[in-house]
Amino acid sequence: MIKIGNFFFKYRNWLFIILYLLLFIPSPPLFSEQYFGPRFYVWAIVAGLLVTFTGQMIRGFTIGLAYIIRGGKGGKVYAEKLVTNGIFQHCRNPLYVGNILMLVGVGILANSLFYTFIIIPFFLFIYQTIVLAEENFLRKKFGETFDNYCARVNRWIPNLKGFSNTTRSMKFHWKRWLLKEYNTQYVWLTGIALILLFKYPQLTDYKSDRRDLLLMIILPLLLLYYVSIRYLKKSGKWKND
C-alpha cells in the first residue's frame, strides 16, 4: 500500500483535474423526478453545493491558519516539520478531507450516481494509500512525536472540540489562502458553473441564449480572478505571510 501511495503521491496534483473531467461521464441520476418530484434538481443543487462548499471551507481554514509544507521533493513525500496546530489539531489530513468533500459535493451537484458511488470510492482508496505513504515518512522522521500526535488526533474524522478556540487564537492569513488556492478555486468554480448551466436548463428557463449570456459573464470573471491572483503571486506583489 505504501508503494502504491508513493506512486499516486507523485501525480496527486493531477487527480483533482482528472476527477473533475470524469464528472461529465453519462450516468443514471442520484435524484430523479420519479422519486423527488418535478423539482428534483433542487435537491441535487442544494445538497451538492452544501457539501462542496464545506470542503472548500475546511481547506480555507487549514491553509489560512497553519499551512503544512508537505509539497514533496523530487516527486516524493517530504515534510520540513510536523505541523500540529491550527486545523491539524482536529484532523491529521484536513486538506484531503476538504478535497474529498469538494469532489463528493460536485458529484452530487452533477446528479451522477456513477461518479458518487464508483469514482469517489476509488478516489478514497487512492487518498488512503497516499496518507499511508505520508505517515510512513513522518513516523520515520519524527518517531514518537508523530505517534503521540496520531494517538490524540483522528486521521480522517475531524474532532470539533475546541474548534472555536483554535480559530480565535490564530490569525487567518487570507493572502496565503488566495495564493495557495487560486488554481484549485478556478477549476472548482468553473466546474460548478458549467454543471449548473448545462446540467440544469431549468435554471435559465430552458433558454440557451440566457445560458450563453451567463457563461459569457461568469467564465471571463473567473479567468480574471485566476490571472489577477497569479500575477500578484508571480510578480511578488503579494507574498505568503
C-alpha positions in Angstrom: 0.0 0.0 0.0 2.9 2.4 0.8 4.5 1.8 -2.6 1.1 2.5 -4.3 0.7 5.6 -2.2 4.2 6.9 -3.2 3.2 6.4 -6.8 0.0 8.3 -6.5 1.7 11.0 -4.4 3.9 11.8 -7.3 0.9 12.5 -9.6 -1.5 13.7 -6.9 -1.8 17.3 -8.4 -3.4 15.8 -11.5 -6.1 13.9 -9.5 -8.3 16.9 -9.0 -8.4 17.8 -12.7 -8.9 14.2 -13.8 -11.7 13.6 -11.3 -13.4 16.8 -12.5 -13.4 15.6 -16.1 -14.9 12.3 -15.0 -17.9 14.3 -13.8 -19.2 14.6 -17.4 -19.4 10.8 -18.0 -23.1 9.9 -18.6 -24.7 8.3 -15.6 -28.0 7.4 -14.1 -29.3 10.2 -11.8 -29.0 10.3 -8.0 -32.2 12.4 -7.8 -35.0 11.8 -10.3 -38.5 13.2 -10.8 -39.9 9.8 -10.2 -38.8 9.8 -6.5 -38.3 13.5 -5.7 -41.0 15.2 -7.8 -40.7 17.9 -10.6 -38.2 19.9 -8.6 -35.8 17.0 -8.0 -33.0 19.2 -9.3 -33.3 21.5 -6.3 -32.3 18.6 -4.0 -29.2 17.9 -6.1 -28.2 21.6 -6.3 -28.7 22.4 -2.6 -27.1 19.2 -1.3 -24.2 19.3 -3.8 -23.3 23.0 -3.1 -23.6 22.5 0.7 -21.1 19.6 0.7 -18.7 21.0 -1.8 -18.6 24.5 -0.1 -18.0 22.7 3.2 -14.9 21.1 1.7 -13.6 24.4 0.5 -14.1 26.0 3.9 -12.1 23.2 5.5 -9.3 23.8 3.0 -9.5 27.5 3.5 -9.3 27.3 7.3 -6.4 24.8 7.1 -4.3 26.9 4.8 -5.2 30.3 6.4 -4.4 29.2 9.9 -1.4 26.8 9.8 -0.4 25.7 6.4 1.6 22.5 6.2 4.6 22.4 3.9 4.5 18.9 2.5 4.9 19.6 -1.2 7.3 16.7 -1.8 10.8 16.8 -3.2 11.6 15.1 -6.5 8.0 13.7 -6.5 8.5 12.0 -3.1 6.8 12.6 0.3 8.6 15.4 2.2 7.9 17.5 5.3 10.1 20.2 6.9 8.4 19.9 10.3 5.4 18.2 12.0 2.5 20.7 12.0 0.1 20.0 14.8 -1.6 23.4 15.3 -4.5 25.1 13.5 -6.9 22.7 11.9 -4.3 19.9 12.3 -5.3 19.9 16.0 -8.6 18.5 14.9 -7.7 16.2 12.0 -4.5 14.9 10.6 -5.4 15.3 7.0 -7.8 18.3 6.7 -6.7 19.2 3.2 -7.6 15.8 2.0 -10.9 15.8 3.8 -11.6 19.1 2.1 -10.8 17.7 -1.3 -13.0 14.6 -0.7 -16.0 16.8 0.3 -15.4 19.1 -2.6 -15.5 16.2 -5.1 -18.4 14.4 -3.4 -20.3 17.7 -3.5 -19.7 18.2 -7.2 -20.7 14.6 -7.8 -24.0 15.2 -6.1 -24.4 18.5 -7.9 -23.8 16.8 -11.2 -26.6 14.3 -10.1 -24.3 11.4 -11.1 -24.9 8.0 -9.5 -21.8 6.6 -11.3 -19.5 9.4 -10.0 -20.7 9.3 -6.4 -20.7 5.6 -5.9 -18.0 4.4 -8.3 -15.4 7.2 -8.8 -15.5 8.6 -5.3 -14.8 5.2 -3.6 -11.8 4.7 -6.0 -10.7 8.2 -5.1 -10.9 7.4 -1.4 -8.7 4.3 -2.0 -6.1 6.5 -3.7 -6.1 9.0 -0.8 -5.8 6.2 1.8 -2.7 4.9 0.1 -1.2 8.4 -0.2 -1.8 9.0 3.5 -0.2 5.7 4.5 2.9 6.7 2.5 3.0 10.1 4.2 2.5 8.6 7.6 5.3 6.1 6.9 7.7 9.0 6.1 6.5 11.1 9.1 6.9 8.2 11.5 10.4 7.6 10.4 11.4 11.2 10.6 9.6 12.3 13.8 9.2 9.0 15.6 7.4 9.0 19.0 6.3 12.7 18.5 4.3 11.6 15.5 3.0 8.5 17.2 1.7 10.7 20.1 0.1 13.0 17.6 -1.7 10.1 15.9 -2.9 8.8 19.3 -4.8 12.1 20.0 -5.9 13.3 16.6 -8.0 11.3 14.1 -6.7 10.5 10.6 -10.0 11.4 8.8 -12.9 12.3 11.1 -12.4 15.8 12.4 -12.9 16.3 16.1 -14.6 19.7 16.5 -14.0 20.0 20.3 -12.2 23.3 20.9 -12.5 24.4 17.2 -13.8 27.9 18.1 -10.8 28.4 20.4 -8.5 27.4 17.6 -10.0 29.9 15.2 -10.0 32.7 17.8 -6.4 32.1 18.9 -4.8 32.2 15.5 -4.6 34.8 12.7 -6.2 33.9 9.4 -3.7 34.6 6.6 -6.1 35.4 3.8 -3.4 36.3 1.3 -1.8 32.9 1.8 -5.2 31.3 1.3 -5.7 33.0 -2.0 -2.2 32.4 -3.2 -2.3 28.7 -2.4 -5.8 28.1 -3.5 -6.4 30.3 -6.6 -5.7 27.4 -9.1 -7.9 24.9 -7.2 -10.7 27.5 -6.8 -10.6 28.4 -10.5 -11.0 24.8 -11.6 -13.6 24.1 -8.9 -15.8 27.2 -9.5 -15.6 26.8 -13.3 -16.7 23.2 -13.0 -19.6 24.3 -10.8 -20.7 27.0 -13.2 -20.6 24.5 -16.2 -22.5 21.9 -14.3 -25.3 24.3 -13.1 -25.8 25.9 -16.5 -25.6 22.8 -18.7 -27.0 20.2 -16.4 -30.0 22.2 -15.2 -31.6 24.1 -18.1 -34.5 24.8 -15.6 -32.3 27.5 -14.0 -32.4 29.5 -17.3 -36.0 28.6 -18.2 -34.6 26.3 -20.9 -33.4 29.3 -22.9 -30.0 28.7 -24.4 -29.3 32.4 -25.1 -29.8 33.2 -21.4 -27.4 30.3 -20.5 -24.8 31.5 -23.1 -25.0 35.1 -21.8 -24.4 33.9 -18.2 -21.4 31.8 -19.5 -20.0 34.9 -21.2 -20.2 36.8 -17.9 -19.2 34.2 -15.4 -16.3 32.4 -17.2 -14.3 35.6 -18.0 -14.8 36.8 -14.4 -13.4 33.6 -13.1 -10.5 33.8 -15.6 -9.8 37.4 -14.5 -9.7 36.2 -10.9 -7.2 33.5 -11.8 -5.0 35.7 -13.9 -5.0 38.5 -11.2 -4.0 36.3 -8.3 -1.4 34.5 -10.4 0.1 37.9 -11.4 0.2 39.1 -7.8 1.9 35.9 -6.8 4.5 35.7 -9.7 5.3 39.4 -9.5 6.0 39.3 -5.8 3.4 42.0 -5.1 1.7 39.5 -2.8 3.8 37.2 -0.6 2.8 34.3 1.7 2.5 35.8 5.2 
